[in-house]
Amino acid sequence: MNTYEQRLSLLAEMIEFARVDGELHERELEFLALVARQLKISQDAFIELFRQPYDKIVIRDENQRIHQFYRLALLMQCDDVRHDEENKSIHELGINMGLNPAAMDRVLKMMAKAPNGILEPEQILGAFREQHN
């Protein structure tokens, strides 16, 4: 991510997504805290994102949008339960990011089959590149 504001926006989007099923599971919170540390978001700023809505910033770079989609998909798996609200929400978020729905479905299916839902970056990017042809 280029700017601190963009990183805050990404994390705010993830927090909003984590709450879509009506609860915030402890493992989801731990995952969000890990992402916050990776994005170099301070603990105070992280906590404030739970209190105040943050304006979303559009991600222009497609690879960054794909990366954010994957983060959201990992977050969705944290509590080991896939809620209908999460499935609907992740598709809406991906479409709003301009991502191909077929590629998103392919990534989600690959994650469901993979141990711990973890995929290699080449697999994720490959699913989206296939849809470009």
C-alpha positions, 0 to 999 in steps of 0.5 A: 500500500502506498499511503497510511490512509490507504492502509487504514482504509483496507483495514477498515474494510476488513473490520466491516467485513468481519462484522457482517455475520453479526459477531466478531470472533476472537480468531478474526480479531487476532487476524485483523491485529496481525494484518494491522501490524503488517500494514504498520497501523498503530494499536491506537489507530487499529482500535479507533477503526472499531469505533469510527467509520473510515472513508474507503479509498479506491484501490487502483492497482489490480494486484493490490485489489486481488491481495485485499480480496485474498485477505478478506477470504482468509478473514472469512475462514478464521472462525471456521464457519462460512455464513451466507452473509459473508459469502454474499458480502465478499462477492459484493466487495470483490465486484465493487473492487472490479474483480472477475466473479468467476476468478473470485469463485475459483479462488474461494473453491481452491481455498476450501480445498487447501490445507488451512485455506492458504494458497500460493500467490501464483495460484491466486494471481493465476486464477485471475489471469485465466479470466483475462484470456 
